[in-house]
């Protein structure tokens, strides 16, 4: 085992770490396998890690902790975070104190909380608090409220699309620190709150700020920083380069996300635009060691008297390992906790045409084989912006028809990259002309057109009863220099105002129980699914190449996403090109390939855009589709479970994944694929640690006889597996 200087094992946890949850991990092909531990691993059994608030005997400190992470606040002479402790590794992640937040109001930069006078910036000692002082220009702490986490917005869940009962809001504890202007604060009549939440069973802290204008005059919030953390250098310097390059962070002991996320990249690291790692101007080191969470620009908002403003929310997840599988599991657990709607995972079809009789035909086929949702695809003629009564009645009739068949229905709309009237488009600040959008000429979401668009979407969904919304080209963070759009004043407030507009729509959809599919990182604002690893050109290749590519995308995409969080694509009819060689149609003539696609996708718990006009064309095809749908529904609970990566597809040998869920009777489910033109027999090691099994496992191949396997010291079992040529098999673990 190789440790870095922080005791952070490359591929594992520190075996001697304080309150370690899993003991030693060892990175290996096919997953990780920790050694025994005296305490429960929170990724297997989180129930003992309950969040709580404690106060020091002298009343000068308050702590939130849950056995995994601890954050300590000093309350006098001003409120400030004095410790962020990783209780899983025994490491302190805080290097020095900083203000709890910062706001710039009417061009005055003002700290919120914080203390000055720390003698060195390399590390922090509690003894130094006795001589540290508050900034008289800062907002000063006045009181503290304790409570429970509150839902960020309502969620109307649809149980039939998901498995398990994830709580909303997540249980835990909350603190609200109240501040008021200090004696030399340049702006008076303002009240400010800093909120924190700590959740049960996960090393995850949430934070946001609120500001009340208690005066008689409006103020301008020029900019803000919702979080400022001076972290230990080995924490921040590992994160910063990877964040800047847009790669999944696999090294730093802390993972940061916010709900101010967009960009159209469909990756957390690239689309979390409010997370930045910088050099610390108060520190002699040139290393990146300061975390700031702030919008890239503005928001330059006018806050009227008696109005309240709220920032985005910052989420801080502490890691206990540098081993990729474990870190991925932690990030996926975070997303399940903060966005449980992402675990809704219906079977759906994209219909190529919107004519009522063709749609009813597809609905009938979906109902016959067990699909659960129909989406009217792009290019189908579906028009969610159409307010014509006859059209609305036609769509309502389709929705009523689908509802009788227990099928959800909705359709596609394009928001960005659609052009439009010049007066409504994004204006490039450099030229003063339309342009500068992420996806080409795009409307500003604060234009007159956008106001009409949002009204039309609301009216359509209300009038028709459709309950599926696919919003393509969602707001990617475009900046607009127009001074004539009604929803924003100029360049500096344009990003914030457009983000508010789109998230208001998405949160409303979630409140109504609509299924929301958005190709951007809007999970924390209500979206359910993005592209798993989607590349449109791949689905124009000859179909014989598509299965391996499909499984590669799933293998790579599920490091940071659960199976239900990503979609794939199956071109039943031609997509962007490739002709008949790229499509599955005629279905009965390509039935073996069609079944391979079902096995690839449903075996991974990943839904695809099955885009075409029908799901089957012969009785044989219908039976094949229903066989795989029944397979998915039979094993749905475990197939929607988290993925342990076994071997990446390369077309040269077997590849596979292992689903795990320690709460189910079926603890594990391995899908093993053979891309070769010959039958193979392999001894495949299943890393079963995250199934929760500790001594033995009953394992069967498909519906064969179960055998008992004793688990090795790393909680694994080696299973002989025979796989037919160009086929697949599965192993059930109990």
Secondary structure as GFF3:
##gff-version 3
##sequence-region A 1 734
A	DSSP	beta_strand	27	28	.	.	.	ID=ss1
A	DSSP	beta_strand	31	32	.	.	.	ID=ss2
A	DSSP	beta_strand	52	55	.	.	.	ID=ss3
A	DSSP	beta_strand	61	65	.	.	.	ID=ss4
A	DSSP	beta_strand	69	74	.	.	.	ID=ss5
A	DSSP	beta_strand	80	86	.	.	.	ID=ss6
A	DSSP	beta_strand	91	92	.	.	.	ID=ss7
A	DSSP	beta_strand	94	96	.	.	.	ID=ss8
A	DSSP	beta_strand	101	105	.	.	.	ID=ss9
A	DSSP	beta_strand	108	112	.	.	.	ID=ss10
A	DSSP	three_ten_helix	126	131	.	.	.	ID=ss11
A	DSSP	beta_strand	139	147	.	.	.	ID=ss12
A	DSSP	three_ten_helix	159	161	.	.	.	ID=ss13
A	DSSP	beta_strand	172	181	.	.	.	ID=ss14
A	DSSP	beta_strand	190	199	.	.	.	ID=ss15
A	DSSP	beta_strand	204	213	.	.	.	ID=ss16
A	DSSP	beta_strand	219	225	.	.	.	ID=ss17
A	DSSP	beta_strand	227	231	.	.	.	ID=ss18
A	DSSP	alpha_helix	233	244	.	.	.	ID=ss19
A	DSSP	beta_strand	254	258	.	.	.	ID=ss20
A	DSSP	alpha_helix	268	271	.	.	.	ID=ss21
A	DSSP	beta_strand	275	279	.	.	.	ID=ss22
A	DSSP	beta_strand	288	293	.	.	.	ID=ss23
A	DSSP	beta_strand	299	303	.	.	.	ID=ss24
A	DSSP	beta_strand	308	310	.	.	.	ID=ss25
A	DSSP	beta_strand	314	318	.	.	.	ID=ss26
A	DSSP	alpha_helix	324	338	.	.	.	ID=ss27
A	DSSP	three_ten_helix	340	343	.	.	.	ID=ss28
A	DSSP	beta_strand	348	351	.	.	.	ID=ss29
A	DSSP	alpha_helix	356	369	.	.	.	ID=ss30
A	DSSP	beta_strand	373	376	.	.	.	ID=ss31
A	DSSP	alpha_helix	389	404	.	.	.	ID=ss32
A	DSSP	beta_strand	408	414	.	.	.	ID=ss33
A	DSSP	three_ten_helix	422	424	.	.	.	ID=ss34
A	DSSP	alpha_helix	448	464	.	.	.	ID=ss35
A	DSSP	beta_strand	468	472	.	.	.	ID=ss36
A	DSSP	alpha_helix	491	512	.	.	.	ID=ss37
A	DSSP	beta_strand	515	518	.	.	.	ID=ss38
A	DSSP	three_ten_helix	523	525	.	.	.	ID=ss39
A	DSSP	beta_strand	530	531	.	.	.	ID=ss40
A	DSSP	three_ten_helix	536	540	.	.	.	ID=ss41
A	DSSP	alpha_helix	543	557	.	.	.	ID=ss42
A	DSSP	three_ten_helix	563	565	.	.	.	ID=ss43
A	DSSP	beta_strand	566	571	.	.	.	ID=ss44
A	DSSP	three_ten_helix	579	582	.	.	.	ID=ss45
A	DSSP	three_ten_helix	587	590	.	.	.	ID=ss46
A	DSSP	alpha_helix	591	604	.	.	.	ID=ss47
A	DSSP	beta_strand	607	612	.	.	.	ID=ss48
A	DSSP	alpha_helix	619	634	.	.	.	ID=ss49
A	DSSP	alpha_helix	636	639	.	.	.	ID=ss50
A	DSSP	beta_strand	642	647	.	.	.	ID=ss51
A	DSSP	beta_strand	654	660	.	.	.	ID=ss52
A	DSSP	beta_strand	668	674	.	.	.	ID=ss53
A	DSSP	beta_strand	680	687	.	.	.	ID=ss54
A	DSSP	three_ten_helix	689	691	.	.	.	ID=ss55
A	DSSP	beta_strand	696	701	.	.	.	ID=ss56
A	DSSP	beta_strand	707	710	.	.	.	ID=ss57
A	DSSP	beta_strand	716	723	.	.	.	ID=ss58
A	DSSP	beta_strand	727	733	.	.	.	ID=ss59
###
